[in-house]
Amino acid sequence: MRYLLVEDNDQLANAVLDRLTLDGHVVDRAPDLGTADDFIATTEYDMILLDIMLPDGDGRQFLQAHRTAQRNTPVIVLTARSEVSDRVSVLDLGADDYIVKPFDFSELEARCRAVQRRRSGGASNLHKYGDVVFDPLACTLTVNGREVRLRNRELRLFEIFIAAPDQVFSKSKLVDRLFSYDVDASENAIEVYVGRLRKHLEGAKAQIVTVRGLGYRLSLS
């Protein structure tokens, strides 16, 4: 997944960024609301982790504006306030969840997964499509009973495809989803990872198909 982390505390931000990056996610970090607005204007995110007290304003204002603009990206609020009224206020403004600082990273990751499951209408982390079963937590892809272990980039790329089967993704869109701004990646990298996934999917009905001039999509043959 691609995360936007809006947090001004360098120590906490670096710790969260390192943990999520280690798990194979892409993370852009904004130390203030102005930078967060710039990121949102140019990039599509799967999840926003939002601090409340920021140098240039209140994160609740950002959240409210985000929802008023009909942006549906899930938002988990990171807050040091444990009062019930504070938690209720951010949920009423449109937050999908909240977590109180200090927090354990495993809890943060679990809350992110839970929000994604609720958004997709599922109760399980498993994704089934045709004759393949994808488990993002175990980093495995099962093809006709044959288990394949995916590397981080392969894992995140397939996660994009299986979350929206039959949707066409351009190479530039996939570069944007897979790599953060500080990584110099070309569309050739996407071709390499798609090639690897196709080898893993050999013999399956689910295939990554090239849509000439547009990009790729996951569909059933």
Beta strands, then each sheet from edge to edge (+ up, - down):
strand 1: 2-6
strand 2: 26-30
strand 3: 47-51
strand 4: 53-54
strand 5: 57-58
strand 6: 75-79
strand 7: 97-100
strand 8: 127-129
strand 9: 132-135
strand 10: 140-143
strand 11: 146-149
strand 12: 206-211
strand 13: 215-220
sheet 1: 2+ 1+ 3+ 6+ 7+
sheet 2: 4+ 5-
sheet 3: 8+ 9- 10+ 11-
sheet 4: 12+ 13-
end
